[in-house]
Amino acid sequence: MTDTTSSDRQCISGDRCKGYDHLAKHPAWTDPYCALCEACLAAARRDVRTLLYDWLDLAQMQAPSLSQAINPQPGAHRDPPMPLRGEPDALQREIHHVLTTWETEVRNAAGLADLPPLAQHGAAVQRAVTVLEPRLRLLAMLPPTAVYPTGCEDPATDVAGWEAVAHLSRLRARARSMLGWTFRSRWVPGDCWACEGRDADDLDGPLYRAEPRYEEDDCEVWCDRCGEHRPAADYDEYVRTLRWPGTPDPEPDPEPDPQPAPETPAEATA
């Protein structure tokens, strides 16, 4: 097994580290050259990979309806078309700008060919995602670089590579929120069934359960520490029996050593 404690550097994500050690109370260890741990990099790769689909979904939010695009009666009165929503368009532009900016920096660092910019933003976003996703560790290791962080109207600012990775993940979260893919959840009592060292501290899971998003949604329960999910029926059984289905029985407490019987007064004087 790899000795992860050989490094003296912890993930710069702090309490938000995806590999946070809840027993030792510190972020995951990382190698001396990268500010982010493997768990944070893996989560960021998923975010970057999905940004392309977010960009396309944001474009669909702004597409005019069929009734606005075609007037079946040219001579009839026609209402003015609804203006495009500015917020999705602004987020689309920022996604395009951030992805293509750091694509250029990663291409230079990796020695890849410097390709001309693409006129179509969708194709440019796709190409940038293809370059960045497998090289996200390289991006996280880049030194501070002078860029325009969110758009060409920004002042030039020194941004480190790991900050660029965090920015990409925030763009993904903002897109999910704007597209309505977030849903409310609530804390529920209980302890996780999968975390290492569970029951070793006084903190619960913490476990969360989402509100139903559609008819017959069973509202899975998940652990905020490790991200594992369980069906609602398993949680209901846990509430009744205080034991998760399929988990091993707890080891019995060791028997105490027998204590010698106290001496009687007669034995003490003998």
C-alpha positions in Angstrom: 0.0 0.0 0.0 1.2 3.5 -0.8 2.4 5.5 2.1 0.5 8.7 1.7 1.9 10.2 4.9 5.4 10.5 3.4 4.4 14.0 2.0 4.3 17.0 4.3 1.8 18.8 2.1 -2.0 18.7 2.6 -4.7 19.4 0.0 -5.2 23.1 -0.4 -9.0 22.7 -0.5 -9.0 22.6 3.3 -12.3 21.6 4.9 -13.8 21.2 1.4 -11.3 18.5 0.4 -13.0 15.5 -1.2 -10.5 13.2 0.6 -10.7 14.9 4.0 -9.7 12.6 6.9 -12.5 13.0 9.4 -10.7 10.9 12.0 -7.4 12.8 11.9 -9.2 16.1 11.2 -7.1 17.2 8.2 -7.3 17.4 4.4 -5.9 14.5 2.4 -2.1 14.3 1.8 -0.8 15.3 -1.7 2.5 15.1 -3.4 4.9 18.0 -3.1 4.2 19.2 -6.7 0.4 19.4 -6.8 -1.7 21.5 -4.4 -4.8 19.2 -4.9 -5.2 15.6 -3.8 -6.3 12.8 -6.0 -9.9 12.9 -4.7 -10.3 16.6 -5.5 -8.7 16.1 -8.9 -11.1 13.2 -9.7 -14.1 15.3 -8.8 -12.8 18.3 -10.9 -12.4 16.0 -13.9 -16.0 15.1 -13.7 -17.0 18.7 -13.5 -14.8 19.7 -16.5 -16.1 16.8 -18.6 -19.7 17.9 -17.9 -19.2 21.6 -18.6 -19.6 20.8 -22.4 -23.1 19.4 -21.8 -23.9 22.3 -19.4 -22.9 24.8 -22.1 -25.3 23.1 -24.6 -28.1 23.0 -22.0 -27.7 26.7 -21.3 -28.0 27.4 -25.0 -31.3 25.5 -25.1 -32.6 27.8 -22.3 -32.2 30.7 -24.7 -33.7 29.1 -27.9 -36.8 31.0 -29.0 -40.0 28.9 -29.0 -41.6 27.8 -32.3 -44.4 30.4 -32.0 -41.8 33.2 -31.8 -39.6 31.8 -34.6 -42.4 31.5 -37.2 -45.3 33.7 -37.9 -48.1 31.6 -39.5 -50.1 34.8 -40.4 -47.8 37.5 -41.8 -50.5 40.1 -41.8 -51.7 39.5 -38.3 -50.7 41.4 -35.2 -47.6 39.8 -33.6 -46.4 40.2 -30.1 -42.7 41.3 -29.8 -40.4 38.4 -29.2 -39.2 37.7 -25.7 -35.7 38.8 -25.1 -33.0 36.2 -24.5 -32.2 35.5 -20.9 -29.0 37.4 -20.0 -27.9 35.2 -17.2 -27.5 31.9 -19.1 -25.8 33.8 -22.0 -23.3 35.4 -19.5 -22.5 32.1 -17.9 -22.0 30.5 -21.3 -19.5 33.2 -22.3 -17.7 32.8 -19.0 -17.5 29.0 -19.5 -16.1 29.5 -23.0 -13.6 32.1 -21.9 -12.3 30.2 -18.9 -12.0 26.8 -20.7 -10.2 28.3 -23.7 -7.9 30.5 -21.6 -6.6 27.5 -19.6 -6.5 25.3 -22.7 -3.9 27.7 -24.2 -1.8 27.6 -21.0 -2.0 23.8 -20.7 -1.1 23.4 -24.4 2.0 25.5 -23.8 3.0 23.6 -20.6 2.4 20.2 -22.3 4.2 21.1 -25.5 1.1 20.6 -27.6 0.5 22.3 -30.9 -0.8 25.9 -30.6 -4.0 25.8 -32.7 -5.9 28.8 -33.9 -9.1 29.8 -32.0 -12.4 28.4 -33.3 -15.1 30.8 -34.4 -17.9 28.5 -33.1 -18.0 28.6 -29.3 -19.5 25.1 -29.0 -16.7 23.6 -30.9 -14.2 25.6 -28.9 -15.7 24.4 -25.6 -15.5 20.8 -26.8 -11.9 21.1 -27.9 -10.9 22.8 -24.6 -12.6 20.1 -22.5 -10.8 17.4 -24.6 -7.5 19.0 -23.8 -8.0 19.9 -20.1 -9.8 16.8 -18.7 -6.9 14.3 -19.0 -4.3 17.0 -18.0 -6.1 18.5 -15.0 -3.2 17.6 -12.7 -0.8 19.5 -15.0 -3.2 22.5 -14.8 -3.3 22.3 -11.0 0.5 22.4 -11.0 0.9 25.5 -13.1 2.4 28.6 -11.4 0.5 31.9 -11.1 -0.2 33.2 -14.6 -1.5 36.6 -15.6 -5.0 36.0 -17.2 -8.3 37.7 -17.5 -10.1 35.5 -15.0 -13.8 35.6 -16.1 -13.7 37.7 -19.4 -11.7 40.1 -21.5 -13.2 43.0 -19.6 -11.5 41.9 -16.4 -8.1 43.3 -15.3 -5.2 41.0 -15.8 -4.7 38.9 -12.6 -2.2 36.3 -11.5 -4.1 33.0 -11.1 -2.5 29.8 -10.0 -3.3 26.5 -11.7 -5.2 25.0 -8.7 -7.3 28.2 -8.5 -8.2 27.6 -12.2 -9.3 24.1 -11.3 -11.5 25.4 -8.5 -13.0 28.0 -10.8 -14.0 25.3 -13.3 -15.7 23.4 -10.6 -17.6 26.5 -9.5 -18.7 27.1 -13.0 -20.2 23.6 -13.0 -22.0 24.3 -9.7 -23.4 27.5 -11.1 -24.6 25.8 -14.3 -26.4 23.1 -12.2 -28.1 25.8 -10.2 -29.2 27.8 -13.2 -30.5 24.7 -15.0 -32.5 23.7 -12.0 -30.6 20.5 -11.3 -30.2 21.1 -7.6 -32.8 19.9 -5.1 -33.4 20.5 -1.4 -32.1 18.0 1.1 -32.4 17.7 4.8 -30.2 16.2 7.5 -31.3 12.9 9.1 -29.9 11.3 12.2 -27.7 8.3 12.0 -24.1 7.1 11.4 -22.6 6.1 8.0 -22.4 2.4 7.0 -19.3 2.8 4.9 -16.9 5.4 6.3 -13.7 4.0 7.8 -13.7 4.3 11.5 -17.4 4.8 11.7 -18.7 5.1 15.3 -15.2 6.1 16.3 -16.2 9.6 17.1 -19.2 11.4 18.4 -20.3 12.9 15.1 -23.1 11.5 13.1 -22.8 10.7 9.4 -23.7 13.4 8.5 -26.5 11.7 6.5 -28.8 13.6 4.2 -32.1 12.7 2.5 -33.4 14.5 -0.5 -37.0 15.7 -1.0 -38.9 13.7 -3.7 -38.1 15.0 -7.2 -40.8 13.0 -9.0 -43.6 10.6 -8.3 -42.5 7.4 -6.5 -39.0 8.8 -5.8 -37.6 6.7 -3.0 -35.4 9.6 -1.8 -32.1 7.9 -1.2 -30.0 8.6 1.9 -26.3 9.5 1.4 -23.3 10.3 3.5 -21.7 13.7 3.2 -18.3 12.3 4.2 -17.8 9.5 1.7 -20.6 10.1 -0.8 -22.1 6.6 -0.6 -25.8 6.1 -1.2 -28.3 3.7 0.3 -32.0 3.1 -0.6 -34.6 4.7 1.7 -35.8 1.2 2.8 -32.4 0.5 4.2 -32.5 3.7 6.2 -36.0 2.8 7.5 -34.7 -0.5 8.7 -31.7 1.2 10.3 -34.0 3.5 12.2 -35.9 0.5 13.5 -33.0 -1.8 14.4 -30.0 0.6 14.7 -28.1 -1.5 12.3 -27.6 -1.1 8.5 -28.7 -4.1 6.4 -25.7 -6.1 5.3 -23.2 -4.6 7.8 -21.2 -7.1 10.0 -22.2 -7.6 13.6 -20.2 -5.5 16.0 -17.5 -7.3 17.9 -18.5 -8.0 21.5 -16.8 -6.2 24.3 -14.0 -8.3 25.9 -14.9 -10.1 29.1 -13.5 -8.3 32.1 -10.8 -10.1 34.1 -12.2 -11.9 37.1 -11.5 -10.1 40.3 -10.3 -12.0 43.4 -12.8 -12.3 46.2 -12.1 -9.9 49.1 -10.5 -11.5 52.1 -12.6 -12.1 55.2 -11.4 -10.7 58.6 -10.7 -14.2 59.8 -8.4 -14.8 56.7 -6.7 -11.5 57.2 -5.7 -12.4 60.9 -4.7 -16.0 60.1 
